[in-house]
Amino acid sequence: MAEMGVRYGAGAQLQGLMGGVEQQLCQLCWDAEWQSQEYQVLLDEKTRLGPVIAAARRPLEGEDALRVGATAAFPKGHEVFGR
């Protein structure tokens, strides 16, 4: 009889542990799903903003190219404008 009580206690303890593990697994699945959705939102934003950023960069890169060209055409020590 005592052995049966020990087995029952061990079974109940094991069942409690399994319930905790099952709860953690459910939480992990929920977290993974949430992260997947967040990742998709961010990826969509990146995809949407990519062309906008590229369009904004083009004029800036053109200005940089002009500066580099001006620097090459007028090396240091040569004045471009009369002062």
C-alpha positions in Angstrom: 0.0 0.0 0.0 2.8 2.4 0.9 4.5 1.6 -2.4 1.4 2.5 -4.3 1.2 5.8 -2.5 4.8 6.6 -3.5 4.1 5.6 -7.1 1.0 7.8 -7.1 3.0 10.7 -5.7 5.7 10.2 -8.3 3.1 10.0 -11.0 1.4 13.2 -9.8 4.8 15.0 -9.6 5.7 13.8 -13.1 2.3 15.0 -14.4 2.9 18.4 -12.8 6.3 18.6 -14.5 4.8 17.6 -17.8 2.2 20.3 -17.4 4.9 22.9 -16.8 6.9 21.7 -19.8 3.8 21.8 -21.9 3.0 25.4 -20.8 6.6 26.4 -21.6 6.3 24.8 -25.0 3.1 26.6 -25.8 4.7 29.9 -24.7 7.7 29.2 -27.0 5.4 28.5 -29.9 3.5 31.7 -29.3 6.8 33.7 -29.1 8.1 32.1 -32.3 4.8 33.0 -34.1 4.9 36.6 -32.8 8.6 37.0 -33.8 7.8 35.6 -37.3 5.0 38.1 -37.7 7.2 41.0 -36.5 9.9 39.9 -38.8 7.5 39.8 -41.8 6.3 43.4 -40.9 9.9 44.6 -40.7 10.8 42.9 -44.0 7.7 44.4 -45.7 8.8 47.9 -44.4 12.4 47.3 -45.7 11.0 46.2 -49.1 8.7 49.3 -49.2 11.4 51.7 -48.1 14.2 50.4 -50.3 13.2 52.2 -53.4 12.4 55.4 -51.4 15.9 55.4 -49.9 17.5 54.6 -53.3 15.7 57.6 -54.8 16.8 59.9 -52.0 20.4 58.7 -52.3 20.7 59.3 -56.0 20.8 63.1 -55.7 23.2 62.9 -52.8 25.5 60.6 -54.6 25.4 63.0 -57.5 26.5 65.8 -55.2 29.3 63.7 -53.9 30.4 62.9 -57.4 30.4 66.6 -58.2 32.4 67.4 -55.1 35.0 64.7 -56.0 35.1 66.0 -59.6 35.6 69.6 -58.4 38.3 68.5 -56.0 40.1 66.6 -58.7 39.8 69.5 -61.2 41.1 72.1 -58.7 43.7 70.5 -56.5 44.5 71.9 -53.1 46.1 75.3 -53.1 44.3 76.4 -56.3 41.5 78.8 -55.7 38.3 78.1 -57.5 36.7 81.5 -56.7 38.6 84.8 -56.4 38.7 86.0 -52.8 
